Amino acid sequence: MKLQQSLLPIAILLVSIQFTFAQTKTIQKSYNNIQKIELDVISGNIEIGASSNGQVLLDGEYDSDQVQVSITNNNGKLKIKEKSKSRRMNEASSWTLKVPNDIMIRTNTASGNVEVEDVDIELFSNTGSGNYRFENFEGFMKLNTGSGNSSLEMNGFKFNGELVMQCGEKSGNISAPFSFDKEEVIERGGRNNNMIRKTKSFGTSGTKIQVSTGSGTAKISK
């Protein structure tokens, strides 16, 4: 009788154990005549690199049990959007874009890393908190976090252009391993809304990178 009683909790535990396996789905597509791309993900990592044939090449991987993905191509505008099925906001995914030069890309992610390499594009990227890494980049890049931290890694790349870093005057912070050429306060109706802007010139190529945060830390490392 005592043996049966001692085995009862074990039996209940075994019955209650459930094993869940992720349903990983992959996407591989190619597109012609794309001028603009919008990539809106929940908590995914994004890589952007150069296409060798003038097409836009899209590779994605995500858990189809947790994330619903819609892809539309309308008049040269490619849009990839994730929607949570569980509302947990921690569904990880990974997306790779190979693009031709002179294309505009907008990315949004709650928390995720963005890597950019060997392209000449316009990039507008928003994240709650994330890290950015770039190498051999030309064009215009604007990186923004609302209240999280933003870290930009130059990965040893000898950047030729202008770097602008911004943060909230009251609660933001800027961290860089060099001094800036210009520092100013952008008035926006009071110290709670004002922004601090710091500018550094590394050359005259016309390439411009802007890193902004509201109340977090904007950090750049070589």
N, C-alpha and C positions, 0 to 999 in steps of 0.2 A: 504493500500500500504506500509506504514511504517512497519507494522507488518510482511508482507511478506519479506521485505528487511532484517529485523532483524533475521528472521528465516533461511535465506539462508546460512549464514556461519555455522550455527549449522548443517544443513542438509548435507553440504559438509563434515564437520568433521565426522559425523556419517558414511557416505559412505566410508570415507578413513580409518576408523578403521578396523584393521584386527587382528584376534586372532590366534596365532600359538601355537600348542600343541606339546611338544617334543614326539618323537617316541622312547620310551625307549625299548631297546632290552637287554635281559639277555642271558648269555651263561653259561652252566654248563656241563663240560666234565671231563672225567677221562682217564688217560693214564698209560700204563705199560712200563717198560724198558726204561725210559727216563734218559739220562745222562747229557743233557745240555738243558737249556731254555734261549731263548732270548725274551724279552718283550719290544717292542718299541711303546711307546704311546705319544700322543700329549701333553696333560695336565691332566694326570690322577694320581690318588692315587693308591699305590701298597702296599698290605699286603702279607707278606711271613711268613708262619707258618709250623708246623710239620704235616705230614701225619701219620695216625695211621695204615695204611694197606700197606705201601710200594708203593702205586700209587701216581701219580701226579694228584691233583684235581684242576681244574681251574674253577673259578667263575668270571664272568665279567658283567658289566652293562654300557651301553653307549647309546647315542642318534644316532639312525641309520640315521636320516636326516642330521646329521652333520659329522658323522664319518663312514668310511668304515673299516671293520676289516677282516683281513685274518689270518687263522691259518693253519700251516703246521706241519706235523710230519714226519721227514725223518731220518731214521737210528738212532733213539734215540735222535734226536735233535728237540725239540719243539719250534716253532717260532710263536709269536703273534705280529702282526703289525697293527697299526692304520694308516689310511690315511684320511686327512681332505677333506671333500666335499665342504667346504665353504672358506677354506684358512684364516679363522679368527684366528687360533692358540689359541682359548680359549675354545675348546670343552672339557668339563670335562668328565671323566669316572672313573670307579673304578674297580680294578682287585685284586683278592685274589688267591694266590697260596699256596696249602698245598703240601709239598714235603718231600721225605725221606732224610736222611742224605747223605753226600758225593755226592752232586749234584752241578753242576756249573750253576749259573744264571747271566745273563747280563740284565740290565734294562736301558732304555733311556727314558727320559721325559723332555719336555721343561720347565715345572713347575709343580711340584707335590710332594707329601709326600710319603716317603717309610718307612714302619714299618716292623721290623724283630723280630721274637720271637720263642724261643725254637727249634732252628735248629743248625746243624753243617754242614755248606756248604761253598762254595766259591761264593762270591757275588761281582760283578763289576757293579757299578751303576753310571750313568751320569745324571746330571740335569742342566738346565739353572739356576734355583734357587729353592731350595726346602729344606724341613726339613727331617731329618732321626731320627728314634726312634728305639732303640733295647733293648731287654731284654733276658737274658739267651741264649746268642749267643756264638757259638764256630766255629772255622774255620778261614777263611780269608775274610776280607771285605775291598773293596777299593771304596771309595765314592769321586766323583769328580764333581766340577762345573767349567765351563770355566771362566766366568766373573761375575757370580752371587754369592750370599751368600749361605753357607752350614751350617746347624745347626744340630748337633748330640746330641740327648737326651739319656742319659744312664738310665733314669727312676728309679734311685735308685739302679740299678743293680751293684753288686760288681764284676766288670770286672777283669778277671784273664788273663793277656796277655800283649801284647805290643801295644801301641797307637802311631801312627806317624801322625803328622799334617804338612801340607805344604801350602805355599802361595807364590805369587810373591814377590820378594824382594822390588820392587819399589812401587807397589800399592796394595798389598795384606795385610791381617791382620789375626792374630790368637788370639782367645780369649778362655781362659780356667780358671777354678776355682782352679788351682793347678800349681805348678812350674814343669818344665820339667827337665829330667835327662841330656839331651843333646840337644844343639842347634848348627846348622851348616848352612852354605850357600852352595848350590849346584850350581857350576859354569856352565852356559849354554851360554857363549859367550857375556857377558855384563850384566849390572845391569837390563836392561829392560827385560832380559830373565832369570836371575838367580832366584832360588827358595830358600826360607828359610824353613828349615826342623827342627821340634822339636819332640823329642822322649821321651816317658814316659813309664816306665815299671811298671805294676801292678801285675806281677807274671810271672811264667815260664810255663804256660800251652801250649804254642805254638800258641795260638790264636793271630791274628794280625788284627788290624783295622787301615786303612789309610784314612785320610780325606784331600782332596786337593782342592785348588781354585787358579785361576790365579790372578785376580784383585779384588776379593771380600773378604768377611770375612769368615773364617772357625772357627766355634764356637762349643764348647762342653759344655754341662751342665750335672750336676749329677742328 
